[in-house]
Amino acid sequence: VASAGVVYYAPTDWEGGNLVVFYGVLLTVGILGTACSTAMFVSHMAFFARIADPSVGGTYMTLVNSVSNFGSAWPAAVVLKLMTWLKDVTPGDPFYVLVAGSAVVGMGWLVAMQGV
């Protein structure tokens, strides 16, 4: 959602405006995104190491990591297909519609999985 905000408020006129502030916000969002991505990667690897059987060790971790990579790769194709479909259906920019829809689905998922 933060990245969508940066895209929305990006200056359209590169001659005017305060670009130093924009680049500062862009850098901050990029650093925070990288930090969150690294934290998720470390937590995934720690979880995989915890559930891996020591007798097979690296083989099982490689399998679980491959399944995880597949699980994080297929949504990109779905999102691209949705963007194509939304471009024909919505009058506005489909990017913001997709970001809002994804945020709603994500929050709903968090609420639904609260007790699990």
C-alpha positions in Angstrom: 0.0 0.0 0.0 2.9 2.3 0.7 4.4 1.7 -2.7 1.0 2.5 -4.3 1.0 5.8 -2.4 4.4 6.6 -3.8 3.2 5.9 -7.3 0.0 7.9 -6.8 1.9 11.0 -5.4 4.8 10.8 -7.8 5.4 14.1 -9.5 4.1 14.3 -13.0 6.0 17.5 -13.7 9.7 16.7 -13.3 10.6 20.3 -13.8 8.8 21.6 -10.7 8.0 20.4 -7.2 10.3 19.2 -4.5 12.0 16.2 -5.9 14.3 15.9 -2.9 11.4 15.0 -0.7 10.0 12.6 -3.3 13.3 10.8 -3.6 13.6 10.7 0.2 10.2 9.0 0.4 11.1 6.7 -2.4 14.4 5.7 -0.7 12.6 5.2 2.7 9.9 3.0 1.2 12.6 1.0 -0.7 14.7 0.5 2.4 11.6 -0.5 4.5 10.5 -3.0 1.8 13.9 -4.6 1.6 14.1 -4.9 5.4 10.6 -6.5 5.5 11.6 -8.9 2.7 14.8 -9.9 4.5 13.0 -10.5 7.7 10.4 -12.7 6.0 13.2 -14.7 4.2 15.0 -15.3 7.5 11.8 -16.3 9.3 11.0 -18.7 6.4 14.5 -20.3 6.6 14.3 -20.6 10.4 10.9 -22.3 10.1 12.2 -24.7 7.4 15.2 -25.5 9.5 12.9 -26.2 12.5 10.7 -28.7 10.6 13.4 -30.4 8.6 14.4 -33.9 9.6 18.1 -33.8 10.5 18.7 -37.2 8.8 17.8 -35.8 5.4 18.7 -32.2 6.2 19.5 -30.1 3.2 17.4 -32.2 0.8 14.2 -31.6 2.7 15.0 -27.9 3.1 15.6 -27.6 -0.6 12.2 -29.2 -1.3 10.3 -27.0 1.1 12.1 -23.9 -0.2 11.2 -24.9 -3.8 7.5 -25.2 -2.9 7.7 -21.9 -1.1 9.3 -20.2 -4.2 6.5 -21.7 -6.4 3.9 -20.5 -3.9 5.3 -16.9 -4.1 5.8 -16.9 -7.9 2.3 -17.9 -9.3 0.4 -14.9 -7.9 2.4 -12.6 -10.4 0.8 -14.4 -13.3 -2.7 -14.1 -11.7 -2.1 -10.3 -11.0 -1.0 -9.7 -14.6 -4.1 -11.5 -15.9 -6.3 -9.5 -13.5 -4.7 -6.2 -14.7 -5.6 -7.1 -18.3 -9.2 -8.0 -17.3 -9.6 -4.9 -15.1 -8.3 -2.6 -17.8 -11.4 -3.6 -19.9 -13.9 -3.5 -17.0 -13.0 -0.5 -14.9 -13.1 3.1 -16.0 -10.2 4.2 -13.8 -6.7 3.0 -13.4 -6.7 -0.8 -12.7 -3.5 -0.5 -10.7 -5.3 1.2 -7.8 -8.3 -1.1 -8.0 -6.0 -4.1 -7.8 -4.0 -2.6 -4.9 -7.2 -1.8 -2.9 -8.7 -5.3 -3.6 -5.5 -7.0 -2.6 -5.3 -5.0 0.6 -8.9 -6.0 1.4 -8.3 -9.7 0.7 -5.1 -9.5 2.8 -6.8 -7.9 5.8 -9.7 -10.4 5.5 -7.2 -13.3 5.5 -5.5 -11.9 8.6 -8.9 -11.7 10.4 -9.9 -15.1 9.2 -6.7 -16.7 10.4 -6.6 -14.9 13.7 -7.8 -17.9 15.7 -5.8 -20.6 13.8 
